[in-house]
Amino acid sequence: MTGASDTEGTAQRTGHVGVEQELTVLLRRARGTSQEFARQIHPELENDAYGLLIRLDQVDGARGTDLAAFFGVGKPTISRQVATLEKLGLVERHPDETDGRATVLKITEDGRARIRRMREARREYFGELLASWDEADVNLFAKLLHRYNETVFSYR
């Protein structure tokens, strides 16, 4: 079967089975796309560390424990990813102003500049990808993805 007929056949499935199957395809394809975006930031940047970097940009810094809770992973996983980001010069540690024993992870100026360039490329990519979609459908898709992500986060 070709990719197009796989998509057509899957699109006809509904309910929980359809959601599971479509999410499986989406996540697998998104992982490849995310890896391309990660490499635009830095050639040695791994996909999981890329997600962490994007989150740090969104919240303008965070503790490792907060990041672990957000992503639903252990602190050792976050620590490994942070070490990579520090080695690449994209993230640095700062003292936590509310707790002198803790540190807050923040993106470096170089990291911010790289993210800004990548985000422009990413917006262009998604603009081209969804150009044939009706704007109302794009907005609905974004709203439903947000709702799904909020549901997953609150389910844990």
N, C-alpha and C positions, 0 to 999 in steps of 0.2 A: 504494500500500500504506500502511496505517496503521502507527503506531509499534508497536502491539501485535502485528500480524502480522509486522512486521519482526523483532521480538524472538523470536517463536515460531519463525520460519524459521531464524534465526541460532542459536537454542538447539539445534537439531537437528544442526548442523555439529559435527564432532569433530576431534580431532588438532590438528596445527600450524596448519592453516587456520582451524579454529574458534578457537584461542587468538588468532591474529592478528586475526581479525574482531571477536571479543569485546573484546579489548584496545583496538582502535581505537574502538569505541563507548564503552567505559568511559572512556577518556582524554578523548575529546571532551566527554562529559557531565560528567566530573569537572572539567574546565577551567572550565566555566560555573559549577558549584557552588563551586569554589575562588574564582572571581572575586567571587561573592556574599559569601563569608566574608571575603575581603580587604577589601571595602568596609565590612564591619562593624567592622573594625579602624580603617580610615581611608578616607574617601571617595576619596582620590587614590591609594590603594595599588594597584599593579598586581599581577597574578597571580604573575608570576615572583618579584617581590620578597617577596610573601606567603610563598612556599615557603621562601625564604631566612630570613625572619623566624622561621618555625616551626622551622626547623633550629637557628637560634641559640638559641632557647628550649630546645630539647631538649638541646643540648650545653653550655649556659650559657656561650656565647662561643666564638669560633674565629677563626683567621686566615683571611684571604681565600683564600690558596692551598689551605687545607684544604677550604674550602667549594667552591671550583672543582673540586677532585678528587672530592668527594662527589657533586656534581651532574653531573659529566662535562661541564663547560663551561669556557671560557677565563677567565682572570683578568680581562680587560677586561669581560666580561659581569657578573661578580660586582661589579666596581668600579662599574659603572653602577647596579646594583641597590642597592648599599650607599649610594651617593650619594643615591638617592631616599629610602631609609630614614632617612638622617641628616637630610635636608631636612625630613622629616615629624616628626622628633623621636622616632623609634622606636628608633634605634640610635646608639651612640656608640663612638668608638675609645678604647682604653686601651693603655698600653705593655705589651708582652709581657714578663712577668717572667723568661722564660728566654732572651730575645734582645732586647736593647735597641734593635735596628734595626727590629724588627717591631712590628706592632700587633695587638691582639685586638679583635674586634668584639663588643660586648655590647648587650643590649637595655636600654633606659632603663626607669625605673620606670613611666612612662606607657605605654610599649610593653607591659610585662608585664601591667599592669592591663587594657589593651585586649585582649590575647591571652586572658587569663583569662575575660573576658566572652564573647568569641567562642567559646572552647572549650566553654563551657556551652551556648551556642546550637547548636554543632556536634554535641555529644553528644546533645542533645535531638532534633535533626534525624535523626541516624542511628538513634537509638532508635525514633523514629516510623517511619522508612523500613523498618527491619528488624523491626518489631514482629510481623509475621506469620510470621517465620522461626523455626524451632526453634533454641533456644540452642546446641545442638551444631553446627548448620549455620553459625551466626554465628561460633562459635569456629574451626571448620574453615576457613571463608572467610578469617578473619584470619590463621590459621596459614599457609595457602597463599599469601596475598598477601605475607606476610613472607618466606616461602621464595623466592617469585619475585623480590622486591626484592633479597634477598641474592644470588641467582644472577646477576641483571643486574649488580650492583655488582662481583662477583668476576670476571665475564666480561670486563669492560673491561680 
